[in-house]
Amino acid sequence: MLATITTVIHVIVSIIIIIAVLLQVGKGASIGSSFGGASSQTLFGSAGPATILTKITYICVAIFMLTSLFLTYTSGKSRTKSIMSDVPVTTAPAEAPATTPPAGLPAQK
Protein backbone atom coordinates (compact mmCIF):
# COMPACT_ATOMS: atom_id res chain seq x y z
CA MET A 1 0.00 0.00 0.00
CA LEU A 2 2.75 2.43 0.96
CA ALA A 3 4.75 1.48 -2.13
CA THR A 4 1.73 2.20 -4.33
CA ILE A 5 1.26 5.67 -2.85
CA THR A 6 4.98 6.33 -3.21
CA THR A 7 4.87 5.22 -6.85
CA VAL A 8 1.98 7.59 -7.59
CA ILE A 9 3.87 10.48 -5.94
CA HIS A 10 7.00 9.49 -7.89
CA VAL A 11 5.16 9.64 -11.24
CA ILE A 12 3.47 12.97 -10.44
CA VAL A 13 6.77 14.54 -9.36
CA SER A 14 8.41 13.21 -12.54
CA ILE A 15 5.81 14.96 -14.68
CA ILE A 16 6.25 18.20 -12.71
CA ILE A 17 10.03 18.02 -13.20
CA ILE A 18 9.59 17.58 -16.95
CA ILE A 19 7.25 20.57 -17.16
CA ALA A 20 9.47 22.77 -14.97
CA VAL A 21 12.58 21.97 -16.99
CA LEU A 22 10.83 22.61 -20.29
CA LEU A 23 9.53 25.97 -19.07
CA GLN A 24 12.90 27.23 -17.90
CA VAL A 25 14.54 29.96 -19.92
CA GLY A 26 17.30 28.85 -22.23
CA LYS A 27 20.39 30.86 -23.08
CA GLY A 28 19.22 34.10 -24.72
CA ALA A 29 15.57 33.00 -24.89
CA SER A 30 12.58 34.53 -23.20
CA ILE A 31 9.68 32.43 -21.95
CA GLY A 32 7.40 35.46 -22.01
CA SER A 33 7.62 35.71 -25.78
CA SER A 34 5.81 32.39 -26.14
CA PHE A 35 2.87 33.78 -24.12
CA GLY A 36 1.99 36.68 -26.37
CA GLY A 37 5.10 38.84 -26.36
CA ALA A 38 5.14 39.85 -22.69
CA SER A 39 8.58 40.06 -21.19
CA SER A 40 9.53 37.35 -18.71
CA GLN A 41 9.84 39.86 -15.88
CA THR A 42 6.24 41.02 -16.23
CA LEU A 43 5.01 37.47 -16.63
CA PHE A 44 6.59 36.03 -13.46
CA GLY A 45 7.20 39.20 -11.47
CA SER A 46 10.38 41.21 -11.03
CA ALA A 47 12.48 38.17 -10.04
CA GLY A 48 11.81 36.47 -13.35
CA PRO A 49 11.04 32.83 -14.08
CA ALA A 50 14.42 31.46 -13.02
CA THR A 51 13.82 31.82 -9.29
CA ILE A 52 10.36 30.23 -9.22
CA LEU A 53 11.07 27.45 -11.70
CA THR A 54 14.47 26.73 -10.18
CA LYS A 55 12.97 26.35 -6.71
CA ILE A 56 10.20 24.09 -8.05
CA THR A 57 12.78 22.00 -9.87
CA TYR A 58 15.04 21.63 -6.82
CA ILE A 59 12.15 20.66 -4.54
CA CYS A 60 10.78 18.15 -7.05
CA VAL A 61 14.23 16.66 -7.63
CA ALA A 62 14.67 16.19 -3.87
CA ILE A 63 11.28 14.46 -3.62
CA PHE A 64 12.12 12.38 -6.70
CA MET A 65 15.40 11.20 -5.16
CA LEU A 66 13.74 10.31 -1.84
CA THR A 67 10.97 8.34 -3.53
CA SER A 68 13.54 6.62 -5.75
CA LEU A 69 15.57 5.53 -2.73
CA PHE A 70 12.46 4.37 -0.87
CA LEU A 71 11.17 2.37 -3.85
CA THR A 72 14.60 0.80 -4.34
CA TYR A 73 14.80 -0.15 -0.66
CA THR A 74 11.33 -1.69 -0.59
CA SER A 75 11.86 -3.65 -3.81
CA GLY A 76 15.13 -5.09 -2.51
CA LYS A 77 13.55 -6.81 0.49
CA SER A 78 13.20 -10.56 0.09
CA ARG A 79 9.67 -11.77 -0.04
CA THR A 80 8.79 -14.63 2.30
CA LYS A 81 5.15 -14.94 1.23
CA SER A 82 4.12 -16.27 -2.14
CA ILE A 83 0.76 -16.61 -3.84
CA MET A 84 1.60 -20.29 -4.33
CA SER A 85 2.33 -21.00 -0.65
CA ASP A 86 -1.27 -22.12 0.00
CA VAL A 87 -1.38 -24.55 -2.94
CA PRO A 88 -0.76 -28.17 -1.94
CA VAL A 89 2.23 -29.89 -3.50
CA THR A 90 1.31 -32.61 -5.99
CA THR A 91 3.57 -35.04 -7.77
CA ALA A 92 3.13 -36.35 -11.27
CA PRO A 93 2.08 -40.01 -11.47
CA ALA A 94 4.79 -42.44 -12.49
CA GLU A 95 4.44 -43.49 -16.10
CA ALA A 96 3.78 -47.14 -16.75
CA PRO A 97 5.95 -48.79 -19.41
CA ALA A 98 4.35 -48.78 -22.83
CA THR A 99 2.92 -52.19 -23.79
CA THR A 100 2.11 -51.36 -27.37
CA PRO A 101 4.67 -50.03 -29.81
CA PRO A 102 4.16 -46.60 -31.28
CA ALA A 103 2.38 -46.41 -34.62
CA GLY A 104 4.57 -47.15 -37.63
CA LEU A 105 7.17 -49.25 -35.75
CA PRO A 106 7.24 -53.03 -35.94
CA ALA A 107 6.59 -54.97 -32.76
CA GLN A 108 9.67 -56.40 -31.09
CA LYS A 109 9.74 -60.10 -30.18
RAGI-V505863 format. One record per residue. N is the residue number from 1. PSI is psi in whole degrees, 0 to 359 (NA if undefined). BURIAL is b if it has 9 or more other ideal C-beta (glycine too) atoms within 8 Angstrom, else e. Layout:
N,PSI,BURIAL ; N,PSI,BURIAL
This chain:
1,313,e ; 2,325,e ; 3,326,b ; 4,316,e ; 5,318,e ; 6,322,b ; 7,318,b ; 8,315,e ; 9,319,b ; 10,315,b ; 11,317,e ; 12,316,e ; 13,324,b ; 14,317,b ; 15,319,e ; 16,320,b ; 17,316,b ; 18,314,e ; 19,316,e ; 20,320,b ; 21,321,e ; 22,333,e ; 23,347,e ; 24,150,b ; 25,131,b ; 26,182,e ; 27,116,e ; 28,4,e ; 29,160,e ; 30,124,e ; 31,332,b ; 32,333,b ; 33,335,e ; 34,349,e ; 35,40,e ; 36,20,e ; 37,0,e ; 38,147,b ; 39,157,e ; 40,333,b ; 41,325,b ; 42,338,e ; 43,317,b ; 44,9,b ; 45,184,e ; 46,336,e ; 47,339,e ; 48,174,b ; 49,338,b ; 50,318,b ; 51,311,e ; 52,308,b ; 53,327,b ; 54,318,b ; 55,317,e ; 56,317,b ; 57,314,b ; 58,317,e ; 59,315,e ; 60,323,b ; 61,321,b ; 62,316,e ; 63,319,b ; 64,316,b ; 65,319,e ; 66,317,e ; 67,326,b ; 68,314,b ; 69,318,e ; 70,315,b ; 71,324,b ; 72,317,e ; 73,315,e ; 74,330,b ; 75,341,e ; 76,346,e ; 77,140,e ; 78,140,e ; 79,130,e ; 80,343,e ; 81,140,e ; 82,155,e ; 83,343,e ; 84,3,e ; 85,338,e ; 86,353,e ; 87,129,e ; 88,148,e ; 89,130,e ; 90,148,e ; 91,151,e ; 92,142,e ; 93,146,e ; 94,137,e ; 95,135,e ; 96,148,e ; 97,143,e ; 98,132,e ; 99,338,e ; 100,142,e ; 101,154,e ; 102,157,e ; 103,138,e ; 104,350,e ; 105,141,e ; 106,150,e ; 107,140,e ; 108,143,e ; 109,NA,e
